[in-house]
Amino acid sequence: MSTEAWADALPRVGQLTSREREVFVLLSHGSSNQELADALFVSERTIRAHLSSISAKLRLGSRLQLCLASHAHNHGCRVRPMHIVADDNSLAA
């Protein structure tokens, strides 16, 4: 899976239920499953179920990718990050 799969997932955020979207938005805060559960007044098991469903719908395979997608979604980032390659001559005096 691409390290930028999170960027490809952004258009699919609309497929999430309202509750999944709540979990998805809070995920960018770096909260643990238990912290998410406490914030939403549900069990940790329920959060795990939501995260599993979100991962499947967004086609993301890791929590890091979910967090990156959540952060990008929350802050309006819709563009794939640029890859900057340094020119060997750019540091020449």
C-alpha beads as a LAMMPS data file, in Angstrom:
LAMMPS data file: protein, C-alpha beads

93 atoms
92 bonds

1 atom types
1 bond types

-500.0 500.0 xlo xhi
-500.0 500.0 ylo yhi
-500.0 500.0 zlo zhi

Masses

1 110.0

Atoms # bond

1 1 1 0.000 0.000 0.000
2 1 1 1.283 3.453 -0.884
3 1 1 2.582 5.679 1.883
4 1 1 0.314 8.357 0.402
5 1 1 -2.804 6.190 0.452
6 1 1 -4.244 8.651 2.966
7 1 1 -4.419 11.306 0.218
8 1 1 -6.303 8.913 -2.059
9 1 1 -8.746 8.218 0.786
10 1 1 -9.927 11.814 1.231
11 1 1 -12.640 11.675 -1.467
12 1 1 -14.131 8.617 0.280
13 1 1 -14.694 10.408 3.620
14 1 1 -18.256 11.113 2.459
15 1 1 -18.993 7.376 2.718
16 1 1 -18.608 7.467 6.514
17 1 1 -21.624 7.551 8.795
18 1 1 -22.021 10.602 11.009
19 1 1 -20.661 8.692 14.017
20 1 1 -17.719 7.349 12.028
21 1 1 -17.015 10.905 10.911
22 1 1 -16.966 12.029 14.563
23 1 1 -14.396 9.335 15.368
24 1 1 -12.421 10.172 12.222
25 1 1 -12.239 13.877 13.091
26 1 1 -11.129 13.196 16.678
27 1 1 -8.483 10.761 15.477
28 1 1 -6.240 13.594 14.284
29 1 1 -5.788 14.720 17.893
30 1 1 -3.607 11.693 18.575
31 1 1 -6.029 10.263 21.105
32 1 1 -5.912 6.642 22.206
33 1 1 -8.894 4.376 21.656
34 1 1 -9.861 4.782 25.304
35 1 1 -9.646 8.584 25.059
36 1 1 -11.855 8.501 21.969
37 1 1 -14.304 6.237 23.794
38 1 1 -14.411 8.562 26.795
39 1 1 -14.952 11.623 24.591
40 1 1 -17.860 9.962 22.758
41 1 1 -19.333 8.135 25.768
42 1 1 -18.956 4.690 24.226
43 1 1 -16.846 1.627 24.960
44 1 1 -13.335 1.110 23.626
45 1 1 -14.677 -1.936 21.777
46 1 1 -17.143 0.326 19.949
47 1 1 -14.285 2.637 18.952
48 1 1 -12.310 -0.324 17.623
49 1 1 -15.350 -1.337 15.557
50 1 1 -15.699 2.206 14.181
51 1 1 -11.993 2.359 13.328
52 1 1 -12.199 -0.978 11.546
53 1 1 -15.173 0.212 9.511
54 1 1 -13.497 3.549 8.742
55 1 1 -10.310 1.750 7.639
56 1 1 -12.292 -0.492 5.309
57 1 1 -14.330 2.332 3.784
58 1 1 -11.282 4.541 3.262
59 1 1 -9.131 1.573 2.200
60 1 1 -6.391 2.427 4.670
61 1 1 -4.305 -0.222 6.382
62 1 1 -2.798 1.544 9.367
63 1 1 -3.669 3.922 12.155
64 1 1 -0.952 6.292 10.922
65 1 1 -2.632 6.525 7.527
66 1 1 -5.976 7.136 9.246
67 1 1 -4.415 9.899 11.369
68 1 1 -2.791 11.536 8.329
69 1 1 -6.079 11.435 6.416
70 1 1 -7.952 12.806 9.427
71 1 1 -5.476 15.645 9.873
72 1 1 -5.614 16.525 6.166
73 1 1 -9.419 16.379 6.197
74 1 1 -9.680 18.582 9.304
75 1 1 -7.321 21.205 7.912
76 1 1 -8.597 21.319 4.352
77 1 1 -5.542 19.685 2.762
78 1 1 -6.741 18.214 -0.510
79 1 1 -3.476 18.042 -2.426
80 1 1 -1.020 15.171 -2.511
81 1 1 2.244 16.258 -0.847
82 1 1 5.035 17.232 -3.198
83 1 1 8.217 15.241 -3.425
84 1 1 11.163 17.613 -3.405
85 1 1 14.397 16.239 -4.738
86 1 1 17.484 18.287 -3.937
87 1 1 19.636 19.253 -6.884
88 1 1 23.225 18.163 -6.243
89 1 1 24.429 21.535 -7.562
90 1 1 22.153 23.576 -5.306
91 1 1 24.673 23.447 -2.452
92 1 1 27.660 24.333 -4.590
93 1 1 29.404 27.593 -3.695

Bonds

1 1 1 2
2 1 2 3
3 1 3 4
4 1 4 5
5 1 5 6
6 1 6 7
7 1 7 8
8 1 8 9
9 1 9 10
10 1 10 11
11 1 11 12
12 1 12 13
13 1 13 14
14 1 14 15
15 1 15 16
16 1 16 17
17 1 17 18
18 1 18 19
19 1 19 20
20 1 20 21
21 1 21 22
22 1 22 23
23 1 23 24
24 1 24 25
25 1 25 26
26 1 26 27
27 1 27 28
28 1 28 29
29 1 29 30
30 1 30 31
31 1 31 32
32 1 32 33
33 1 33 34
34 1 34 35
35 1 35 36
36 1 36 37
37 1 37 38
38 1 38 39
39 1 39 40
40 1 40 41
41 1 41 42
42 1 42 43
43 1 43 44
44 1 44 45
45 1 45 46
46 1 46 47
47 1 47 48
48 1 48 49
49 1 49 50
50 1 50 51
51 1 51 52
52 1 52 53
53 1 53 54
54 1 54 55
55 1 55 56
56 1 56 57
57 1 57 58
58 1 58 59
59 1 59 60
60 1 60 61
61 1 61 62
62 1 62 63
63 1 63 64
64 1 64 65
65 1 65 66
66 1 66 67
67 1 67 68
68 1 68 69
69 1 69 70
70 1 70 71
71 1 71 72
72 1 72 73
73 1 73 74
74 1 74 75
75 1 75 76
76 1 76 77
77 1 77 78
78 1 78 79
79 1 79 80
80 1 80 81
81 1 81 82
82 1 82 83
83 1 83 84
84 1 84 85
85 1 85 86
86 1 86 87
87 1 87 88
88 1 88 89
89 1 89 90
90 1 90 91
91 1 91 92
92 1 92 93
